[in-house]
């Protein structure tokens, strides 16, 4: 726990560490003393690959993580009925029923990407019991559908 912090946090990065994201899509998320996650937008200096977060008033941190502040894709009505998942809830693997190649992204409930893949099976066995969002994207059309998955 870091209490009453004020000042700047700076993160320097390599282009390869962005995983294809734009710096403007990044934010810092901190968990405060009550466990609530708060997002902070950086000042960006692309000349030296640096993100700077300024805290002018005292902040208390219990956890810190990088965040991707773009909205999740909206479901596409053309494939809504074509993609299904099972079992849900699951204790381990979620299977995707869809005839075409897919790209999968699993998000936690604060929108952080925790897993990506290209399989019709998503293994959640290593994650804690919680609710996750599973985005299934058709690799040909990029249309997607978002599912709420319960890991028991």
Secondary structure, 3 states (H helix, E strand, C coil): CEEEEEEEEEEECCHHHHCCCCHHHEEEEEECCCCCEEEEECEEECCCCEEEEEEEEEEEECEEEEEECCCCCCCCCCCCCCCEEECCCECCEEEEECCCCEEEEEECCCCCEEEEECCCEEECCCCCCEEEEEEEEECCCCCEEEEEEEEC
